Amino acid sequence: MLLIKTCQILLGCTVFLAGGLLWAEVTLPPYRVFLNEEEALAEVEKVRAGGVRGHITTQRMKRVQTQLFIGPYYNKRSARRHAEKLQQQGMPAIVTFDFSSSQFLIRVGVYTDQQRLEAYTSQLHRLGYSNQVQQQKTYFQTLYVVKLHSPKPQTSTTKIAGINEQSPIDEVITNPAEISDDISEIATPPISEEITQVSLEEEKAGLSVSPEAADVAVAGEEQIIIEEQTTESALIVDTTGEDEIVIEGDEEIIVNIDDDSSDSIMANEDSQEIIITDELGAAEDEVIDVTDSDMEIVLDQETLADLDIEAPSAFDPSLKLEVSGGRLPRSKSLSDYYFYSLALASLQYQWSNQWEFKTGLRADVSKQEDITRSDVTLDYGENYIRYRTDRYRFTLGSQIVLWGIADEVAPTDQVSVQDLTQGIVPRWQDRHRAYPMVRWEYFKGDSKWDMLWMPWFRPAELPDDEHIWAVMNKARGTVFGFAPDPVQQVLVQEGHIHREKSGSGGAGVRFSQKAEGFDYSLTAQRIRRSFPYYQLAEPVRQSLLINPFDPYSAIAESEDTWLEIHPYTWVVGGDIAFIYKDITWRFEGGYSSDRPATELDLSVNNYPSYDWVFSGEFYPGDGDDRLNLQLVGSYLDTDDKLIDRKRLYYLNGQYEGLYANNRWRWRMRFNHGLNLHDDFISSELAFLGWEPHEFYWAAYLFEGSPRSYGGYYKDNTLVNFGWRGEF
Amino acid sequence: MKFISCLALLVCTVTTSVVYGASSNDALQLAKQLYDRPDGKDRASFGYMVLTEAGHKPRVRALYSYGKDKSYYDIWSLIRFTSPKDIEGTGLLTRDEKNTDSQQWVFLPALKRVRKIASSRKGGRFVGSDLFYEDLQNRIYTKDNHKILGKEVINKLPTIILESIPKNARDSVYSKRLSWIHRPSLTALRIDYYQGGSQPIKRLIVNKLAKKQGYWTIMESVVKDLKSGHSTMMRIKNIAYDQNLPDSLFTTQTLEDPAKEVAFRPSSITKK
């Protein structure tokens, strides 16, 4: 009897115990996972009230969501109309702007649930929208895992190694299992943003995940859950009960918060998922030096999607375009309207670190009202092959090389070909053409030797003789630098110009050094200037000396009336740049052995000359504006009586200001003669807000004595509009 | 109303200072730690900036950036733009040196010249972004007076608020900077920039931090002009540390020859 009673009691206890355990298993799953922190906190309070201890860990999951778009639409109104139509059908349609295509799209929801995505796709098809676009985006989602058992002393703690001794984060509890690093998803039905809200409202309990079923797939990035375990921890606990942070990185580190129950998130390497399981636990006292691993903290999940920007390739094609048209308001202008277009294409290819190749071609089109034809010219751009090592660089082919440091008039910049087809309307750096040459540069530390040889001379690029920017203008009968004269007018209009293009361009060498606090360079050149000088043919001159007022007879004396000359000259000079009082000071000077000038008997001789530029560049108010002021001087060293000006002194400069977050730019250039009335001022206002396009309005004003630059082009005062772009 | 706001700010500031009880020495130490944060002997990265403003199309600038620590004070850097086309090839070479003023050169492809520029320039906006030239310079911590104002949690990460005021007002374009420093990574997760007033004019927020080759790296951040709303997002696509970048990379020769620089680019940062 006693034995039977004892057996009944034991059986009862066993049944009770088993029942209790079963009840606990059913009613208290070891995990409850919430999408909402408040829900998780409420759950903890709830289970604690029931005598069960619980705590929260957070787990950030990398998930893939698919955004469903329809479109594109070329204007917002059309997109909005379709969006409203979809909204009437109960679909979450929002008009968005696609920056890559500059078109409008309608976003029809964001989905992590494939079934839901397919359902909406089908519905769109039924509504007649077949122009669907799907974009996938990876993001992180925080889950709040409530663990329903007493927290045990941590088994694996580590100081965050290295860089701080007073880290607010005292301890990191980790389990160093590794997880492959592919993107994976929560195996329970994926919850989109919309669904999340619904489920939270309807269920009020969050997402429950059992140890067996909860295949939580986490992005294969390193992941450490850091949990505050002790009250001594310096981690701040805010009033919302937040007590954990998550750090994610490139590799997975499995996190185990509890030791003995071993409810942890583990990686299933085959499925590339993290599975919540009971088996894993961190090895005791295992320390992970997190500084040895790649880690990642994402603080903002709503940042801009990664743009498709790739590192530049070895092929680098480029196209520069410009179109402008304007009016010449002066009544004596040769033309009332003037149009100009430029296309400059180039391809650069670097097939190894040593070898590089570039080819380029340009086409210029200009049209002025008084000339019925358009002036179209094709020209080569930079076409060269280049070989480089650490010490030197060798370039063979047509190139643009600009020596010196001054703008507009650099005394030592005599190795480039000037482009005078637009006068000085383009900026100085855009007024050069490629020059066939052999170039060898040798580098040593911060110094450089630069040697050039131009086997074929190339004169400056000039417009047609009847062009408004002609240096010797047949329409007017004028020559740049000389006052208008009736005899000269006939000689120009009726005479013939012989252009000298043969021979070598010369050679030059330049040494430059970046020294402590200043940069300097020295140069020596034996070259021919590209800018032309016009000399009367000797028979014509002799005839004019006999009969100064009979230009027609003089012209008849020779086949060529004028000779365009480019005499050889030695140029020796240098430049220096330094910073003082927040201003970049630059000085450049040069001596030329042979500069042509015309004597009173109309003969042309070469004279020594000195040219110098002293400039200061600074940023007014330490802002976005830049101002460069230059004092320019030129002196012909001779006592001979000359028709040419012996001394020229100028003040010129440039101002550039950027406004409205660099969407507008104002450029201003000016040149003011100090010893002769000579003025030029240009102003260009450009809209830069639609890259890579620039739309500009510009005005160029010329004024001065007839012998000056401003005076010579006085009637070319121009107001124009234009567009330029670089692609 | 404004007075109340100022007062509230003042009270909060005083309170947090008292609560934290940090000495100025602690602040200086923290600033020093921030300056000394490990970032390798050299570093090379490829990334881009997105300039955004409400109602306007964003503008994107892609660039390579290289840096090398020659010594504790001497830090060299080179920035090269690769897009858009109108600034492609533009480079900026900076040599921060202890004994002399910083030296800076710019290469403008259209000009085909290297130009020496005043490194004292601080206030200009760098290629139209919300970064001032000063933000690109390596400002040593000893130029500022530092004070710890308290602690705050930013995006669940604990931070220490560090106030930095230039010792010489002319030395900086900012009158004050407040930095929310995440101690484990020694990174400012947020910086408020002041120019005289009680309200910041600009704010930097770090969006993404990552440990690359053992060095904490800001992978994405946003600088916002709080007045105009214009913002600049900077994102690093690839970065490589300790690649033994040669000194010759940080010369004017390389600056004026973008193709030469290709040889120095670690392959890991040119990948897609």
Chai-1 contact restraints between the chains, C-beta under 6 A:
chainA,res_idxA,chainB,res_idxB,connection_type,confidence,min_distance_angstrom,max_distance_angstrom,comment,restraint_id
A,F99,B,P58,contact,1.0,0.0,6.0,A-B,restraint_1
A,I160,B,P184,contact,1.0,0.0,6.0,A-B,restraint_2
A,I163,B,L186,contact,1.0,0.0,6.0,A-B,restraint_3
A,N164,B,R183,contact,1.0,0.0,6.0,A-B,restraint_4
A,S167,B,R183,contact,1.0,0.0,6.0,A-B,restraint_5
A,S167,B,P184,contact,1.0,0.0,6.0,A-B,restraint_6
A,P168,B,P158,contact,1.0,0.0,6.0,A-B,restraint_7
A,P168,B,R183,contact,1.0,0.0,6.0,A-B,restraint_8
A,I169,B,P184,contact,1.0,0.0,6.0,A-B,restraint_9
A,I236,B,V153,contact,1.0,0.0,6.0,A-B,restraint_10
A,I236,B,P158,contact,1.0,0.0,6.0,A-B,restraint_11
A,I245,B,K156,contact,1.0,0.0,6.0,A-B,restraint_12
A,I245,B,L157,contact,1.0,0.0,6.0,A-B,restraint_13
A,T291,B,G214,contact,1.0,0.0,6.0,A-B,restraint_14
A,D294,B,K211,contact,1.0,0.0,6.0,A-B,restraint_15
A,D294,B,K212,contact,1.0,0.0,6.0,A-B,restraint_16
A,M295,B,K211,contact,1.0,0.0,6.0,A-B,restraint_17
A,E296,B,A210,contact,1.0,0.0,6.0,A-B,restraint_18
A,I297,B,L209,contact,1.0,0.0,6.0,A-B,restraint_19
A,V298,B,K208,contact,1.0,0.0,6.0,A-B,restraint_20
A,L299,B,N155,contact,1.0,0.0,6.0,A-B,restraint_21
A,L299,B,N207,contact,1.0,0.0,6.0,A-B,restraint_22
A,D300,B,N207,contact,1.0,0.0,6.0,A-B,restraint_23
A,T303,B,N207,contact,1.0,0.0,6.0,A-B,restraint_24
A,L304,B,M233,contact,1.0,0.0,6.0,A-B,restraint_25
A,I309,B,Y48,contact,1.0,0.0,6.0,A-B,restraint_26
A,I309,B,A62,contact,1.0,0.0,6.0,A-B,restraint_27
A,E310,B,K272,contact,1.0,0.0,6.0,A-B,restraint_28
A,A311,B,F46,contact,1.0,0.0,6.0,A-B,restraint_29
A,A311,B,T270,contact,1.0,0.0,6.0,A-B,restraint_30
A,P312,B,T82,contact,1.0,0.0,6.0,A-B,restraint_31
A,Q350,B,A259,contact,1.0,0.0,6.0,A-B,restraint_32
A,N353,B,A263,contact,1.0,0.0,6.0,A-B,restraint_33
A,E356,B,A259,contact,1.0,0.0,6.0,A-B,restraint_34
A,L402,B,K112,contact,1.0,0.0,6.0,A-B,restraint_35
A,L402,B,R113,contact,1.0,0.0,6.0,A-B,restraint_36
A,Q429,B,A110,contact,1.0,0.0,6.0,A-B,restraint_37
A,Q429,B,L111,contact,1.0,0.0,6.0,A-B,restraint_38
A,F443,B,Q253,contact,1.0,0.0,6.0,A-B,restraint_39
A,K514,B,T252,contact,1.0,0.0,6.0,A-B,restraint_40
A,G517,B,T100,contact,1.0,0.0,6.0,A-B,restraint_41
A,D519,B,K116,contact,1.0,0.0,6.0,A-B,restraint_42
A,A577,B,K116,contact,1.0,0.0,6.0,A-B,restraint_43
A,I579,B,A118,contact,1.0,0.0,6.0,A-B,restraint_44
A,D582,B,A118,contact,1.0,0.0,6.0,A-B,restraint_45
A,D582,B,S120,contact,1.0,0.0,6.0,A-B,restraint_46
A,T584,B,K116,contact,1.0,0.0,6.0,A-B,restraint_47
A,T584,B,I117,contact,1.0,0.0,6.0,A-B,restraint_48
A,T584,B,A118,contact,1.0,0.0,6.0,A-B,restraint_49
A,Y619,B,R121,contact,1.0,0.0,6.0,A-B,restraint_50
A,Y619,B,G124,contact,1.0,0.0,6.0,A-B,restraint_51
A,D622,B,K122,contact,1.0,0.0,6.0,A-B,restraint_52
A,D622,B,G123,contact,1.0,0.0,6.0,A-B,restraint_53
A,G623,B,G123,contact,1.0,0.0,6.0,A-B,restraint_54
A,G623,B,G124,contact,1.0,0.0,6.0,A-B,restraint_55
A,D624,B,G124,contact,1.0,0.0,6.0,A-B,restraint_56
A,D624,B,R125,contact,1.0,0.0,6.0,A-B,restraint_57
A,N661,B,E53,contact,1.0,0.0,6.0,A-B,restraint_58
A,N661,B,H230,contact,1.0,0.0,6.0,A-B,restraint_59
A,N662,B,G128,contact,1.0,0.0,6.0,A-B,restraint_60
A,G689,B,H56,contact,1.0,0.0,6.0,A-B,restraint_61
A,E691,B,R59,contact,1.0,0.0,6.0,A-B,restraint_62
A,E691,B,P84,contact,1.0,0.0,6.0,A-B,restraint_63
A,P692,B,P84,contact,1.0,0.0,6.0,A-B,restraint_64
A,P692,B,K85,contact,1.0,0.0,6.0,A-B,restraint_65
A,P692,B,D86,contact,1.0,0.0,6.0,A-B,restraint_66
A,E726,B,K85,contact,1.0,0.0,6.0,A-B,restraint_67
A,E726,B,D86,contact,1.0,0.0,6.0,A-B,restraint_68
A,F727,B,K85,contact,1.0,0.0,6.0,A-B,restraint_69
